[in-house]
Amino acid sequence: MHSTPKQNEFFHRPALLEECLTALALQPGAIVVDGTVGGGGHAAAILERTAPDGRLIGLDLDGEAIRESQQRLESFGDRVTLIQESFRNLDAVLAHLEIPEVDAVLLDLGVSSHQLDSPTRGFRFSSETAADTPLDMRMDQRSGTTAADLLRRASPEQLENWFSDYADLPGARKLARLIVAARRRAPLRTAADLRAVIADARIGRGRRHDPATLVFQALRVAVNDEANALSEGLEAAIESLRVGGQLVVLSYHSGEDRVVKHRMRDAARGCTCPPRTPVCICGGKVRLRVITRRPIPAGDAELRENPRARSARLRVAERVAEAS
Ligand SMILES: C[S@@+](CC[C@H](N)C(=O)[O-])C[C@H]1O[C@@H](n2cnc3c(N)ncnc32)[C@H](O)[C@@H]1O
């Protein structure tokens, strides 16, 4: 018997689980990459659906996630390979494992409930715990640059770009200026230090999102180089899929969803030269067929059970034979 979600807090309900399983078009014996294995929730269901001999390659940047999923997926034995690695390197991982192509790739982006709920990891910024929350936010704790490091070193222009590009934050320039002024007085070390500067900036009032949500999201994306990792990971996934294989991506904010949408659309279009270019100079080939014209959100029943699925958006594409 495999553990149920309630047995371990790591195993939060995997978002859009049934929708993902359907989109992955799983068959017995399939080879599947879960590029964000987290607590192994999606992975366990994938392994059940690909029994008796399907194989799962699970990656995660977070060593704690790898340890947790090792425990959770132990009963599947050598059908599972778990590696602490970024999905941006999934092609290199597969080459190392001598797997030439795979049947499906799942990317369930963003942070896990475990990361969000761990006070020491710095992903949580609610005002009650902020004074004790270090500005860390690294998914891979082996790497050196924390949110506090970035806030200490980044130029005002860099800070402004992160807040605008990664979170569409209104008042990005003003906040960047205030951060630079605040750090001259004392380094920003905790979530409370940063929340105080955000409050001073008086930005985003009357908006749907608490501006702190957007600021912390932008910093998390910067700390983990998430935008570049996602572009590279999608490219590596497309190249690793067999013809007819499925690419299934769950994103949690508009910046992520935009990257997924554009990347899938470009790979489905092939040539991306500007209109009226007489001869193709980009060399782009058609490699995908987009299955989801519009992203799929969580259904009402799931939202009642799991409010964290509120922002989840699912996009699916199928690998096709290369064509000009
Ligand atoms: C939403 S959780 C995944 C939850 C998982 N699907 C489950 O069912 O438990 C996202 C996970 O992706 C990991 N992650 C984020 N960016 C990554 C990257 N570039 N490469 C590998 N893992 C990444 C995070 O560390 C986190 O554990």
The ligand as an SDF file (V2000), in Angstrom:
LIG
                    3D

 27 29  0  0  0  0  0  0  0  0999 V2000
    4.8730   22.2630   -6.8940 C   0  0  0  0  0  0  0  0  0  0  0  0
    6.2520   21.3480   -6.3360 S   0  0  0  0  0  0  0  0  0  0  0  0
    6.0650   19.7650   -7.0970 C   0  0  0  0  0  0  0  0  0  0  0  0
    5.1500   18.8610   -6.3290 C   0  0  0  0  0  0  0  0  0  0  0  0
    5.0820   17.4500   -6.8960 C   0  0  0  0  0  0  0  0  0  0  0  0
    4.5120   17.4460   -8.2280 N   0  0  0  0  0  0  0  0  0  0  0  0
    4.3190   16.5250   -5.9800 C   0  0  0  0  0  0  0  0  0  0  0  0
    3.3330   15.9220   -6.4410 O   0  0  0  0  0  0  0  0  0  0  0  0
    4.6850   16.4080   -4.8010 O   0  0  0  0  0  0  0  0  0  0  0  0
    7.5690   22.0210   -7.2660 C   0  0  0  0  0  0  0  0  0  0  0  0
    8.9220   21.3850   -7.0220 C   0  0  0  0  0  0  0  0  0  0  0  0
    9.7600   21.7730   -8.1150 O   0  0  0  0  0  0  0  0  0  0  0  0
   11.0690   21.9320   -7.6490 C   0  0  0  0  0  0  0  0  0  0  0  0
   11.7610   22.7540   -8.6480 N   0  0  0  0  0  0  0  0  0  0  0  0
   11.5800   24.0490   -8.9450 C   0  0  0  0  0  0  0  0  0  0  0  0
   12.3870   24.4280   -9.9560 N   0  0  0  0  0  0  0  0  0  0  0  0
   13.0720   23.3150  -10.3270 C   0  0  0  0  0  0  0  0  0  0  0  0
   14.0600   23.0490  -11.3280 C   0  0  0  0  0  0  0  0  0  0  0  0
   14.5150   24.0050  -12.1400 N   0  0  0  0  0  0  0  0  0  0  0  0
   14.5290   21.7900  -11.4420 N   0  0  0  0  0  0  0  0  0  0  0  0
   14.0850   20.7970  -10.6070 C   0  0  0  0  0  0  0  0  0  0  0  0
   13.1820   21.0090   -9.6260 N   0  0  0  0  0  0  0  0  0  0  0  0
   12.6790   22.2470   -9.4930 C   0  0  0  0  0  0  0  0  0  0  0  0
   10.8940   22.5560   -6.2870 C   0  0  0  0  0  0  0  0  0  0  0  0
   12.0270   22.3320   -5.4880 O   0  0  0  0  0  0  0  0  0  0  0  0
    9.6410   21.8260   -5.7590 C   0  0  0  0  0  0  0  0  0  0  0  0
    9.9940   20.7060   -4.9860 O   0  0  0  0  0  0  0  0  0  0  0  0
  1  2  1  0
  2  3  1  0
  2 10  1  0
  3  4  1  0
  4  5  1  0
  5  6  1  0
  5  7  1  0
  7  8  2  0
  7  9  1  0
 10 11  1  0
 11 12  1  0
 11 26  1  0
 12 13  1  0
 13 14  1  0
 13 24  1  0
 14 15  1  0
 14 23  1  0
 15 16  2  0
 16 17  1  0
 17 18  1  0
 17 23  2  0
 18 19  1  0
 18 20  2  0
 20 21  1  0
 21 22  2  0
 22 23  1  0
 24 25  1  0
 24 26  1  0
 26 27  1  0
M  CHG  2   2   1   9  -1
M  END
$$$$
